Amino acid sequence: MNLEQILEKAKNVRLVAASKYVNAEIIKEFYYKGLSEFGENQVKALSEKKEILKNENLAIKWHFIGTLQSNKINLLIKQRPILWQSCNSLKLAHAVNKRLDYTLDTLLEINSAFEESKSGIEPNKALEEYLQIKEECKNLNLKGVMCIGTHSNDVKMIQKSFETTYKIYENLQKYGANICSMGMSKDFELALKCGSNMLRLGSILFKSP
Ligand SMILES: *Cc1c(COP(=O)(O)O)cnc(C)c1O
């Protein structure tokens, strides 16, 4: 799939380029090809790439999509990302909330694959935790949910994890949720069918010939 075909498929949703595979120079190239939202999964990489590009006058919207270590919270806050997609516990929400001096748009990460190795909140606790964060963490502006699809070749399993996340998202819409971030390079077309409105694509953009 070339970039044009990917952009066509993603035309009705927000496309976040997961740029962990590339340096600032390549990010700039893709910006001029029409991408404007980029997501990093390490705070240090985010701050470094942002720093390199800061004098270029690019209207890049930076997302943070990775696991947030507590010793990186201040550095993340300094970056003022447009969206923190990976809030994965009430404890972490409180830790970030406490140090914020502005309102940070945030997604709750759902472990809809029920995988030990994946971070995120268990689906059956998601609604309650979402509302609790909303109530207790006034500097976090919860905008919806994010999930990483089941790591499997079994399409049914992946679909199930997306459906689980979408159901939570549907229930949260009455509380103002409007972002359902799911779908990566291998499963984004399925994610779109399941109701995703934000894709995070990495290898398909940056690693194809
Ligand atoms: C790397 C990454 C992606 C993109 O993964 P690809 O399979 O390369 O498209 C999406 N979300 C997160 C959280 C990532 O770390």
The ligand as an ORCA input file, in Angstrom:
! r2SCAN-3c Opt
* xyz 0 1
  C       4.636      1.627     17.221
  C       3.264      1.872     17.697
  C       2.201      1.924     16.795
  C       2.364      1.663     15.318
  O       2.713      0.316     15.111
  P       2.887     -0.281     13.644
  O       2.543     -1.716     13.803
  O       4.309     -0.066     13.284
  O       1.949      0.428     12.746
  C       0.944      2.199     17.299
  N       0.721      2.390     18.619
  C       1.723      2.349     19.518
  C       1.399      2.561     20.947
  C       3.018      2.078     19.086
  O       4.004      2.021     19.984
*
